[in-house]
Amino acid sequence: MSYQNLRRLSVLLFATVGSTLSAALSAHALDVTVTPKKPRLGDTLAITVKPDPGEQLTQAPVIKVAGKKLPVYPIAANRWRAFLPTIPLEKHGRRSLIVTGNQQARNMVLWIGKKWFRTQSIWLPPGTGSGTDFEFDRVDAFKAIVSPKKLWSGKFRRPNNGPLTAGYGIKRIYNGDYSDPDYHRGLDYAGWGGSPVKASAAGQVRLVGRESQGFRIHGNVVGIDHGQGVNTVYLHLRDIKVKEGQRVRAGQIIGTVGSTGASTGPHLHFGLNVNGQAVDPTPWLKWGFQ
């Protein structure tokens, strides 16, 4: 066989193998969508995975961000999702994203944008703002709850009609100690004492704590599990209208505005946690995650 014929044959074989390999890879390709498209610190990122049309994703994909595996849940037929929480104390910038499924892997890059949060200095009298071990243990156990069933639907609701007085993410320096900054982990709504506090979304009450039981910081508090690592907390209540284990619907009255715990006046502190991290509730109230 001549050199030219050998060359034509090798080109033909290479093209055939390349086409077969390309078809094999594309047959099990993964479609990965991340929202929001331009996330910033404090945002919740939804990472949604589905196969190409006509294909099946036979089991839950593995999703890792910066080497950490995220909980993944089915949200529809042949579609899966993981939430990535971000907080103001993290560094902005690049994160690796690896999605594995159907014996294929997609290597991607996330970019978390920087967001400016104002700084607030707070001076507390000696002994003020110190919680109890019982309080922290109960709250930590509540935040760690992960129930697989999604209980909410669409946007979360505003829990109180009062004006917003303190936003999420404000960096707080207590008694001049800049070595241990914290951040405001929710939204504060001013309101007259006794005004209704409503469940932001459907879920199950998994935390009821009272100032009389040692909840010195949270005061009278209700925590609701909405499923798939998402929960909301309602602090400084005057009255509590629900019990642990009770199922509640979106908009149901669960308590009233008060000034219990570490509070300087009647208001509601509303927090939202994803996978144990306190994220900005605002996107959940404005757009929500289906």
N, C-alpha and C positions, 0 to 999 in steps of 0.2 A: 504494500500500500504506500502511495506517495506521501511525502510530508504534508502537502496541501490537504489530501484526504484525511490524514490523521488529525490535522488541525481542525477541519470542519467537524469531524466526529466528536472531538473533545469539547468543542464549543456546544454542539448539540446536546451531549450528555450533561454538561454543566447547567445548561438552560433547563433541561428536563428535571434534574435533581433540585435546582433552585426553585422551580415552579412548584414541585411537590412539597418541598419544605415550607415554602411560603403559604401554600394552601393548608398544610397541617397546622401551622401556627395560627393562621387567621381563623381556622375552624373553631378554635377554642379561645379566641381573643376576649379580653375583658374590657368592658366599657366602664370607665371610672369617672365620676363627676364629683367635683368639690364645690360646695357653696358655703358662704358667699365667694364670689370670684376674687375679691380683693379684701381678704380678712385683715383685721387689726387686733391688737392685744385686747382681750376681754370678750372677743367674739366666740361663738360656738361654730365650729366647722362641721358640716355634714358631708361625709364621704360615702357616696352611693355607688354600688357595684352591681352590674348586670352583664350577661354575656351578649354577644352579637345576636341579631335577630335570627330565629330558627334554632338557636343553640340552647342548651340547658346548663345551668350552674348547679351541679349535683349536690354540693354541700356548701356550707358557709365559707366564704373566702377568709383568708388571714390578712388582716390589715395592721401594718406596723408604721408608726411615725417616730422618727428619731430612735429606732430600735425598740420602741415600746409597743407591745401588742394591745390593740384596742378591743373592747367588747363589740361584737357584731350581732345584729338582729335582723330577722326577715321583716320586711315592711310591705311586701306584695309578692305575688307569684314570681319566682325567679329573680327577685331583687332583694338586696341586702344593704344595710347601712350601719355605719359607726359614727359616733360623735367624738370630736376632738375639742375639749375645752381649752381655752387660753385665758391667762390672767395678767393683770398689770405688772406683777412682780417678775414676770419672765422677760427674757431678752427677745427683742424682735429679730426677724431675719429668716434664714433658710432652715427648713426641716426636710429630712428625707421621708418619702412615702413609698412603701413597698406593698403592693397588693398581689396576693398569690391565690390562685384558684384554677381548677381544671388542669393542674400540672403546668400552669403557665404563671409567669410573674411579670408585673409591670413596675418599673422603677420610675418614680416621678419626684418632683421637687415642689414643696409648698413654700410660699413666702408669706410670713406673718408681718404685716406692716406695723410701724410704730404708731402709738397714739399718746397724745399728751393728756395727762391728768394733773389737775391742780393739787397743790400741797396744802394741808390744813394742820395747824398745830393745836393740839388739845391738851389742856392742863386739868388734871384730875386731882382732887383732894386725896390724901393718903388713905389707902384701903378701898378707894372707889374703883370699880371696874375689874375687880378680881373675882373670877368665877370659882365654882367648886368642882372638885373632881367628878362628882355625880353628874353635874350639868354637862361638862365636857364629854364624859363617857357616853351619855345619852345622845348628845348631838352627833358625836363622831359615829356612833352605831347607826344612827338614822341616815347620815350622809353616805354610809357604806352600803346601804340597801340597794340591791340590783334585782329587780323583778323583770322577767323577760317580756311580759305582755304590755303592749302600749295601751295606755288608758286614756290619753288625751286625744283631742281632734282639732286640728287647725291652730289658729292663733290662740295664745293665752289672753285672758281678760285682765283688765286693770282691777286690782283687788279693793281699791277704795277711791272715792270721788274727790278726795282732798288734793290740793295742789302739790306738785313735786317740789320738795325743799332741798334734797341732797341727792345727787346723781351717783351712779356707780363709778368705782375706780378711784375716788379721791384718795390721794396718798395722805395718810395720817401719821403724825409724829406725836407721840404721847410723852408729855412732860420733858420735852426737849431731847429725847433719846433718838438721834438720827441713825444709830447703829442697828435698830430693829424696826424698820418702817412697816406699816400695815396699810391696807386699803379698805375703802368702804365697799362691803360685799353685797350691796343691793341698792334698792331705791327707797327713799324716805318720802312718805306722804303725810303732810300735816292734816290734822282733822280734829274736830271737837270730840272730846271724850264720850264714848258710847256710840259713835257712828259705826255703821256696819262694816265689817271686813268680810270679803267674799273669796271663795276658792277661785283661783285664777284659771284652773282647768280641772277636769274630772280626774279623780284618783282615789287613793285610800289613805286615810289618816294613819300615820305610823309613829307620830310623836305628839304627845301632849305633855307639856311641862309647865310647872307653876312656880312663881316666885317663892311661895311658902315651902316648896320642896328643895330650895337651894339654887334655883335658876336666877342668879343674881345679875347676870349680864343680859340674857335673853328676856328675862321677865316671863310673864305668861306667854307661852309660845305654842304654835301648832305647826306641824310638819306634814306635808302631803306627798306621798309617793305617786308619781304619774307613770311609772314604768320605764324600762330600758335605761336606767341610770339617771333619770331626770326627776328632781323633786323641788318643791317650793317650801319656804319657811315664812312665818308671819310672827313678828316679834312685838313685845311691849304691850300685849293685849290687856284690856281690862277684864273682859269676860270671855270665856271659852264656851262655844256652843256645840262642840262635837266630842266624840270619844275615840280613843285609839281602836283601830280596826274597822271603823265606820267608812263606808264608801260614800263619796260626795260627788256632786255634779258641778260643772262649771257654773259659777255665779251663785252658788249656795252660800248662805251666811254661816261662817264658821266661828265668828267672834266679834268683838267690838274694839275700837281704838282705845288705847290706854296709855299709861306712862309707867309701866312696871319695869323692873330691871334697871339697867344703865341707861336711863332716859332723862332728859332735861325738860320734857313737856310732852303732852299728848301727841303721838304720831304713830304711824305704822312703818316698820322696817320690813320690806318685802325682798326676799332673796331667792335666787334660783341656782341650784347646783346641778352640774352635769358631771357624772363620773367622779363625784366627790369634790369638785372644784366650783367655787362661787364665780359664775360668769355674769355678764351683763344681761339682765332680763329684757332690755329694750327690744332687741331683734325678735325675741319670742312674743312680745306684745304687738309689735308692728307687722311682722310677716309670718312668724311661726314656722314650724317644721311639721309637715304632714306625717 
